[in-house]
Amino acid sequence: MKCADVEARLSAYLDAELSAELSSAVRGHLRACDACRALAEDHAHVIGALASLPPAEPPPALWAAVERGLAAAETVDARRSPWSLGGARLWARLRPHLVPAAALAAAAGLAVVVIESRRGGDAPSGSGGAGQTPQAPGVASGEPGEPSPGSATAPGSLSSPPDPDVGASPPAPSIVQPKVDIDVALAAERARLDDVYRAAVAELAEAAAEERAGWRVPEQRAFDARIAALTRTAELADDVEARERAWQALVSVLQRVALGERVAEVRR
Amino acid sequence: MVRPRARPTAASGPEDALLIEACRRGEQRAMETLYHQYKRRVFGLVHRIVGAADAEEVAQDVFVRVFRGLGSFRGDAALGTWIYRLAVNASLSHVARRGRRGEVGDDELERVAAPEEARRDPRLSERVEAAMAQLPAGYRAILVLHDIEGLSHEECAAIMDCRVGTSKSQLHKARGRMRELLGPALAAERARGGGPVPASDDGGEGLA
């Protein structure tokens, strides 16, 4: 064992973390090497001195200070709305609504692809393409298997023009029908999501307003502008994912402000 | 011959669960009991990481976090480990926010001069504390947890959220840095021919 090997293992040796064989080897080296022995003694002195340090006695007033800190925190809690106090619960309440929306969005995308594929195949002759899409009805109708009641709507609500050959071509209605279900279900889900988010935002906004009242005017303006922009996107964006992102951002900003956090984008 | 020292083992108190439940219900006596059970360990840790000037403020913050966080404490770690983790995180965050303002400078080390007399340095504790103040906060934390509080590397790693190997290497580097900072004093100790300062077998309370 060389000096470098011993030096690298000194802490482990002194803490009795080496195997018996390694400890013996280190000890044997220390017997023969003055420099390493001096190093080991220094390390042992450091360790011993640290362990012998007198305890740092907490000041008698510390408990009173802790009680004051707890009282202050509870006073702040009392000013907040239940929404702002239950961040984790808020997301637990919202999360179940986010997954079906994403699944529906994915299903809608799939259905559109199938429909576009079907249209493209039917356009030239109407015979060759039909044979290419026997699986389409099953694929497309499988996803919206739990549409809301009433979502199995009449052809009059189709967003695309009705197919004039619908009566002569049996597969066509079953291909178009899923898109109707998805559109309606998606709209219903979106409306339900919006309602949930609006309720959350309304409650959080009340708590955030209390924090905002203590800010400087430029900060209040920046905050208001940020909230207005997010609200516009959340209410008006056609894209489902963009709406969700905006709602989530809105809730997040309001929640952080309501909790007293100095949100970077509005506290410059 | 320089030999390994004995180390205390960490123990877990079965009464912690009852104490935690009582604290969650807001029972004053339980909260005071928990405070008194951990006040020296928390304050000692905080004191040696952030320094005397800010120790009370940070220790207060730690205990407020402890009592407000007990509701979400799931018992995955021992109560003591969890409290230490809060204390280390609060202390390191405080040091990071503060920067190097208020830390002991080289001048202070020089003021604690090496002793002339050939006997056990009566100011060794001061010298060690001053040397510790020269270390990066992370080194201070591992020295306090392992060498002063007597925790195992597994406990240190859990508290500092790092690997056991990292805890060991940090400790080795921290001790090496302490040896450099205490160089003259250690040379004097060696010249006196005294053995290393004995580590007390009951030096650490272990984790409850």
Interface residues (C-beta under 8 A of the other chain):
Chain A: A8 L10 S11 A12 Y13 L14 D15 A16 E17 S23 R27 L30 R31 R37 A38 L39 A40 E41 D42 H43 A44 H45 V46 I47 G48 A49 L50 A51 S52 L53 P54 P55 A56 E57 P58 P59 A61 L62 W63 A65 V66 G69 L70 A73
Chain B: M1 V2 R3 P4 R5 A6 R7 E32 Y35 K39 R40 V42 F43 G44 H47 R48 A55 E56 A59 Q60 D61 F63 V64 F67 R68 L124 S125 V128 E129 L143 D147 I148 G150 H153 K168 L171 H172 R175 G176 M178 R179 L182 L186 E189 R190 G195 P196 V197 P198 A199 S200 G203 G204
